[in-house]
């Protein structure tokens, strides 16, 4: 399994690649720990989005400057999830995710800023993700 996490002042983001799984996770900081030397993030209430090969390619296109922004939408029994990412003028990538549960409750994580260095780490992991997903798909064929 490959995993890379970026921690920011108010939130954190993580790409994970496992056997046949590529996921994006985002969590807000626990407010009471914001001023701690090692703040804690609310991973219990994280937003998880499983990415398809096409969605990974959209991320890579964004990171490589092919498209200026992307929007991913997932809907299912656990509600709707939306991920929006945009390349900023300074070269960073800004990501925000929303999750609306079936009962209307909303959870949002915004302001996830990825630097150029984060971009390369995420891009490498996403490349592995494509290999993982296509390998599993080809095994089942």
C-alpha positions in Angstrom: 0.0 0.0 0.0 1.2 3.5 -0.9 0.0 6.5 1.1 0.9 10.2 1.2 -0.6 12.8 3.6 -0.4 16.6 3.5 -1.1 18.4 6.7 -2.2 22.1 6.7 -3.3 24.5 9.4 -7.0 23.7 9.2 -7.2 20.4 7.4 -5.3 17.4 5.9 -5.5 15.4 2.7 -4.3 11.9 1.8 -4.1 9.7 -1.3 -4.0 6.0 -0.7 -3.3 3.2 -3.2 -4.1 -0.4 -2.2 -4.8 -3.5 -4.2 -7.6 -2.4 -6.5 -8.3 0.8 -4.6 -7.3 4.4 -5.0 -8.7 6.8 -2.5 -8.7 10.5 -1.6 -9.3 11.4 2.0 -9.8 14.7 3.7 -10.2 15.7 7.3 -10.6 18.9 9.3 -8.4 19.8 12.2 -9.9 19.2 15.7 -10.5 22.8 16.8 -9.3 22.2 20.4 -5.8 21.2 19.0 -5.3 24.0 16.5 -2.7 25.7 18.7 -0.9 22.5 19.7 2.6 21.8 18.5 1.2 18.6 17.0 -2.5 19.2 16.2 -4.9 16.4 15.7 -7.1 15.9 12.7 -10.6 14.4 12.7 -9.9 11.3 10.7 -13.0 9.6 12.2 -15.2 12.1 10.3 -13.1 12.2 7.2 -14.5 12.3 3.7 -13.4 9.4 1.5 -13.7 9.4 -2.3 -12.7 6.2 -4.2 -11.2 7.2 -7.5 -11.7 5.6 -10.9 -9.0 5.4 -13.6 -10.7 8.3 -15.4 -10.8 10.4 -12.3 -7.1 9.7 -11.6 -6.4 10.9 -15.2 -8.4 14.1 -14.5 -6.2 14.7 -11.4 -3.0 14.1 -13.4 -4.3 16.4 -16.2 -4.9 19.1 -13.5 -1.5 18.6 -11.9 0.2 18.7 -15.4 -1.6 21.9 -16.4 -3.7 20.3 -19.1 -6.9 21.5 -17.5 -7.2 24.5 -15.0 -9.7 22.7 -12.7 -11.7 19.5 -12.1 -14.9 18.5 -10.4 -15.7 15.0 -9.4 -19.2 13.9 -8.3 -20.1 10.7 -6.5 -23.7 9.8 -5.4 -24.8 6.6 -3.6 -26.5 5.2 -0.6 -24.2 7.2 1.8 -25.1 10.5 0.1 -23.3 12.7 -2.4 -19.7 13.7 -2.5 -18.2 16.5 -4.5 -14.5 17.2 -5.0 -13.3 20.4 -6.7 -9.7 21.2 -7.4 -8.2 24.2 -9.2 -4.7 25.2 -10.2 -3.9 28.6 -8.7 -1.8 31.4 -10.2 1.1 30.6 -7.8 1.3 27.0 -9.1 -0.3 25.4 -6.1 -3.5 23.3 -6.4 -6.4 24.1 -4.1 -8.8 21.3 -3.2 -12.2 21.3 -1.5 -14.5 18.4 -0.8 -18.2 18.2 0.4 -20.2 15.3 1.6 -24.0 15.6 2.0 -25.5 12.6 3.9 -28.9 11.3 3.0 -30.4 13.1 6.0 -29.1 16.4 4.7 -26.2 16.7 7.2 -23.1 18.3 5.5 -19.4 17.8 6.1 -16.9 20.0 4.2 -13.1 20.2 4.1 -11.8 23.2 2.1 -8.5 25.0 1.7 -6.3 22.0 1.0 -3.4 23.6 -0.7 -0.9 21.4 -2.5 2.5 22.7 -3.3 4.7 21.7 -6.2 6.4 19.1 -4.0 3.1 17.6 -2.9 2.0 17.5 -6.5 4.9 15.2 -7.5 4.3 12.9 -4.5 0.6 12.7 -5.3 1.3 12.2 -9.0 3.6 9.3 -8.3 1.1 7.7 -6.0 -1.7 8.2 -8.6 0.5 6.6 -11.3 0.8 3.5 -9.0 -3.0 3.7 -8.5 -3.7 3.4 -12.3 -1.4 0.4 -12.4 -3.2 -1.1 -9.3 -6.7 -0.6 -10.7 -5.9 -1.8 -14.3 -4.0 -4.9 -12.9 -7.1 -5.9 -10.9 -9.4 -5.2 -13.8 -7.3 -7.3 -16.1 -7.2 -10.2 -13.7 -10.9 -10.3 -13.7 -11.2 -10.3 -17.5 
